[in-house]
Each structure stands twice: as structure tokens, then as C-alpha cells.
Amino acid sequence: MIRRVVYVEDSLPDNFIKAYDEFVQAHPRSFHPHPDMRPQEQRYILVEFDYCGETILRARIKPSQAISIIGQVACSLAVAERELQFEHRDLHEDNIWVQPSSNKNQHFLIDGRTCCIKCAGIKVTLLDDNFSRITYNNEVILRMKSYNCLYREKTAIYLTMEKIINDRWELFHPRTNALWLSYLCGHLSDYLTVPNPTGEWQRKLETLSSMQRDLHRFRSADEFVWKYMNKLGHIHQGHDYHPHNWETPKKQSVSMCSGLFSFLKRKDKKKDEPGIE
């Protein structure tokens, strides 16, 4: 959950730059540019979140938790697809974080229906919106229109993304969410592959393999949730679930992002008013 959003305008403090240097030494795969490369008076939006745990690259994941990760990520994407025509477009392993959870199920409200995903002891959080796109109040919002600005050597998943998007970054391509889910299934399957797995372990691997294969023909995360809900969790009785028809116009709902957008619009308005800095 977002705790607060703060707008700041100034150069970065020395302790922040020192922390960046220490981070890069410990994480050579970091793609973030050095703070010194930014303008002297850079504007920032600082977003404070709840603690999200650790990336799935560092977490020790059990087979049942792998299925839960797929379910929680898929439902998160499905909610955002329906409400905001959301695409993440960069859902690699470092952008999926997990932390311990004592809840039995994680609940997602998708088009008025409550979908319950078995937690298996973890809660999932998705990070990073560098390449994401949404439609809010009939306005398309996105930051970047090319992977070239961050990734010099693009792997197969990014080449596939570029083929689907076809330089039309403003348009809604929900299939990208399905393909990132397929990529995630492949990563978790590789992680869990061990010599002589137990029967239950092997069944989870087969489920991941089936999901990975089927996701290549699905058009969205929403469609995947509809097809695989019986293996991911359940829907409350009396609430049948059906995939969304993207060709049908849908009135935009108020989302948790509305506060951030309203804040930014107020800042722009104040900036344009005389006598206000």
C-alpha cells in the first residue's frame, strides 16, 4: 500500500548519492543511471510504500508458493486491466517481491466478483512502472516508449514485447501481461526443477508448465484468471466469472491512483497561477 506521495524539487543530498554507490557495488545488474547524470534542479515524486519483502530472485520459494505467486500476480494484473487498461510491460523477476503472510487467502475484487487466491504463506507486490501504461479518465498515461533507453541487449521477452506493441505504445495490448505471466511461470519452473522431485512437487511443476504453455495463446491476464481459477483458488459462491470483452466500452472506475493524479494536477495548476511558486 502507498503511505504517502511527496513532490520535491532540488539536487539529491550527498548521503543519497553515497547510498546509490553502495547499492551499485552490491548489485552490479542495476540499470539506474548515476544521480550525477541528472539535471542540477531535478523534480521528483517520492512514493513511500509499506515494506514489500524481497525479490523472488532471493526468496526461497516452495512449489505451492510458486502457484500462489502466479495467482496473485495474475489477479493483480486482471484487476488493473479491467479498471485502468493497465500493462506492466517490464515484469521481470526483480519487480516481483514477496513477504511472509499469515492470511489464508488473498482477495481480489474483479468486476464485482471476489476472487480468492491461496496465499501459501506469502504476499506478492509488483514494483516499477517505468514502461507501464494506463488509461485514466479517457487519458493514456505512460512514461517510456522504448526499451532502448534502459536495455542495450534485449532478451527474447523484450523482443516479443516490441513485436506486439509495434511502436504503438499508447495503445492497450493486454497480451503483454499474459506473456509476462508465461515468462514468470518459466522462471519459477526452472527454480523448482530438482532431481527426483516428490509426487506433489512434480504436480506443481506440471501445473506451471501447463500455465506457461497456455499463456502464449491467452489475450490477457484476465482471460488466464478465468481459465485457471480452479487451480489458483476459488470465487465466492454465486459469482460466476467471465473474461472481459475489451471491445465493449467500459466506464472508468475511480482507482487508488486517483489521489496521485489529482495531486499532480493541483501542482501543475498552482505553477501556472501568477504569484505562486
C-alpha positions in Angstrom: 0.0 0.0 0.0 1.1 3.6 -0.7 1.7 5.5 2.5 2.3 9.0 1.1 3.4 10.8 -2.1 5.7 13.8 -1.8 6.7 16.3 -4.6 10.3 17.6 -4.3 12.5 19.9 -6.4 16.2 20.1 -5.7 19.5 18.3 -6.1 20.0 15.0 -4.4 21.7 15.0 -0.9 25.2 13.5 -0.6 24.0 10.6 1.6 21.6 9.6 -1.2 24.4 9.5 -3.7 26.6 7.5 -1.3 23.8 5.0 -0.8 23.4 4.7 -4.6 27.2 4.0 -5.0 27.0 1.3 -2.3 23.9 -0.2 -3.9 25.6 -0.5 -7.3 28.6 -2.1 -5.8 26.4 -4.8 -4.2 24.0 -5.1 -7.2 26.1 -4.9 -10.5 22.9 -5.6 -12.5 21.4 -2.2 -11.6 20.3 -0.3 -14.7 19.6 3.0 -12.9 21.7 6.0 -14.1 24.0 7.7 -11.6 22.4 10.6 -9.8 25.1 12.9 -11.1 23.8 12.4 -14.6 20.5 14.1 -13.7 19.9 17.9 -14.0 21.0 20.0 -11.0 17.4 21.0 -10.3 15.6 17.8 -10.9 11.9 17.3 -10.0 11.0 14.1 -8.2 7.9 12.3 -7.0 8.8 10.3 -3.8 6.4 7.5 -3.1 6.6 5.7 0.3 5.3 2.2 0.4 4.7 -0.4 3.0 7.5 -2.9 3.4 7.4 -5.4 0.5 9.8 -8.1 1.5 12.4 -9.3 -1.0 12.6 -10.1 -4.7 11.7 -13.6 -5.9 15.3 -13.9 -7.1 16.4 -14.0 -3.4 13.5 -15.6 -1.8 13.3 -19.4 -1.0 10.1 -20.4 -2.8 8.2 -23.7 -2.3 6.1 -25.3 -5.0 2.8 -24.2 -3.5 4.1 -20.7 -3.1 5.1 -20.6 -6.8 1.4 -21.3 -7.8 0.3 -18.6 -5.3 2.7 -16.1 -6.9 1.3 -16.7 -10.3 -2.3 -16.4 -9.0 -1.6 -13.2 -7.1 0.3 -11.6 -9.9 -2.4 -12.6 -12.5 -5.3 -11.3 -10.4 -3.4 -8.0 -9.7 -3.0 -7.6 -13.5 -6.6 -8.6 -14.2 -7.9 -6.0 -11.8 -5.8 -3.3 -13.3 -6.6 -4.4 -16.9 -10.3 -4.0 -16.3 -10.2 -0.8 -14.2 -7.4 1.1 -16.0 -6.4 -0.8 -19.2 -3.1 -1.5 -17.4 0.0 -3.1 -18.9 3.1 -3.5 -16.8 5.4 -4.3 -19.8 8.5 -5.0 -17.6 7.6 -7.7 -15.1 10.9 -9.4 -14.7 12.0 -11.2 -11.5 13.4 -8.1 -9.7 10.0 -6.4 -10.0 8.1 -9.1 -8.1 8.6 -9.1 -4.4 7.3 -11.4 -1.7 6.9 -11.3 2.1 5.5 -13.6 4.7 1.8 -13.6 5.3 -0.4 -15.3 7.8 -3.6 -14.9 5.7 -5.1 -18.0 4.3 -6.3 -16.2 1.1 -5.6 -13.0 -0.8 -8.8 -11.4 -2.1 -9.2 -9.6 -5.4 -12.4 -7.7 -6.5 -12.6 -8.2 -10.2 -15.6 -6.7 -11.9 -17.7 -7.1 -8.8 -16.6 -10.7 -8.1 -14.3 -11.7 -5.2 -11.5 -14.0 -6.3 -9.7 -15.8 -3.5 -6.1 -16.9 -4.1 -4.4 -19.2 -1.7 -1.5 -17.3 0.0 0.6 -20.4 0.9 2.3 -18.2 3.4 3.3 -15.2 1.2 2.0 -11.9 -0.1 3.1 -10.6 -3.5 3.8 -7.0 -4.5 4.5 -5.7 -8.0 7.0 -2.9 -8.5 8.3 -0.5 -11.1 6.1 1.5 -13.6 8.8 2.7 -16.0 7.3 1.1 -19.0 3.7 0.7 -17.8 0.7 2.3 -19.4 -2.9 3.0 -18.1 -6.0 4.8 -19.3 -7.3 7.2 -16.7 -10.3 9.4 -17.3 -10.0 8.6 -21.0 -6.4 9.8 -21.0 -3.5 7.5 -21.8 -0.7 7.8 -19.3 2.8 6.3 -19.8 6.4 7.3 -19.3 8.6 5.5 -21.8 8.1 4.5 -25.4 11.2 2.3 -26.0 13.2 -0.4 -24.2 16.4 1.0 -25.8 16.7 3.7 -23.1 17.4 1.0 -20.4 18.2 -2.3 -22.1 21.0 -2.3 -24.6 21.0 -6.1 -25.1 17.4 -7.2 -25.2 16.4 -10.7 -24.3 13.7 -12.7 -26.1 10.9 -11.4 -23.9 11.6 -7.8 -24.8 11.9 -8.5 -28.5 8.4 -10.2 -28.2 7.1 -7.1 -26.4 8.3 -4.8 -29.1 6.7 -7.1 -31.8 3.3 -6.9 -30.0 3.5 -3.2 -29.2 4.8 -2.4 -32.8 5.8 1.2 -31.8 2.2 1.9 -30.7 3.0 2.4 -27.1 -0.1 4.4 -26.4 -2.5 1.6 -27.4 -3.7 -1.1 -25.0 -2.1 -4.5 -25.6 -3.2 -6.8 -22.7 -1.5 -9.8 -24.3 1.8 -8.4 -23.0 0.6 -9.1 -19.4 -0.2 -12.7 -20.4 3.3 -13.2 -21.9 5.0 -11.8 -18.8 3.0 -14.3 -16.8 4.3 -17.0 -19.1 7.8 -15.7 -18.5 7.2 -15.9 -14.8 6.0 -19.5 -15.0 9.2 -20.4 -16.8 11.4 -18.7 -14.2 9.6 -20.4 -11.3 9.6 -23.8 -13.1 13.4 -23.5 -13.6 13.9 -22.5 -10.0 11.9 -25.5 -8.7 13.4 -28.1 -11.0 15.3 -30.6 -8.8 16.4 -34.3 -9.2 13.8 -36.8 -8.1 11.0 -34.5 -7.1 8.2 -35.8 -4.9 4.8 -36.5 -6.3 3.3 -33.2 -5.1 6.4 -31.3 -6.2 6.2 -32.8 -9.7 2.4 -32.0 -9.9 3.2 -28.3 -9.2 5.9 -28.3 -11.9 3.4 -29.8 -14.4 0.9 -27.1 -13.5 3.5 -24.4 -14.1 4.4 -26.0 -17.4 0.7 -26.1 -18.4 0.2 -22.5 -17.5 3.3 -21.4 -19.3 2.2 -23.2 -22.5 -1.4 -21.9 -22.4 -0.5 -18.3 -21.6 1.0 -17.9 -25.1 -2.5 -18.2 -26.5 -4.3 -16.1 -24.0 -5.1 -12.5 -24.8 -4.8 -11.0 -21.3 -4.2 -11.8 -17.7 -7.9 -11.5 -17.2 -8.5 -14.4 -19.5 -5.9 -16.5 -17.8 -7.6 -16.0 -14.4 -10.9 -17.1 -15.9 -9.4 -20.3 -17.3 -7.2 -21.3 -14.3 -9.2 -20.0 -11.3 -9.9 -23.6 -10.1 -6.2 -24.3 -9.8 -5.3 -20.9 -8.3 -8.1 -20.6 -5.7 -11.9 -20.0 -5.9 -14.6 -17.4 -6.5 -17.2 -16.8 -3.8 -20.4 -18.8 -4.4 -23.0 -17.3 -6.7 -20.5 -15.1 -8.6 -19.6 -16.7 -11.9 -16.5 -15.3 -13.6 -16.2 -14.5 -17.2 -13.3 -12.8 -19.1 -13.7 -9.2 -20.2 -14.6 -8.3 -23.7 -12.2 -5.5 -24.5 -14.2 -4.4 -27.5 -17.1 -3.3 -25.2 -16.8 0.3 -23.9 -16.5 0.4 -20.1 -16.9 3.4 -17.9 -13.7 4.0 -16.0 -13.8 3.5 -12.2 -12.1 5.6 -9.6 -8.9 3.8 -8.7 -6.3 4.1 -5.9 -4.2 6.1 -8.4 -6.7 8.9 -8.5 -5.1 10.7 -5.4 -1.7 10.8 -7.1 -3.1 12.1 -10.4 -5.2 14.8 -8.5 -2.1 15.8 -6.6 -0.1 16.2 -9.8 -2.8 18.2 -11.5 -3.0 20.6 -8.5 0.7 21.1 -8.6 0.5 22.0 -12.3 -2.4 24.4 -11.7 -0.5 26.2 -8.9 2.5 26.5 -11.1 0.5 28.3 -13.8 -1.2 30.7 -11.4 0.6 34.1 -11.0 2.4 34.8 -7.7 2.5 31.1 -6.8 5.8 29.2 -6.8 
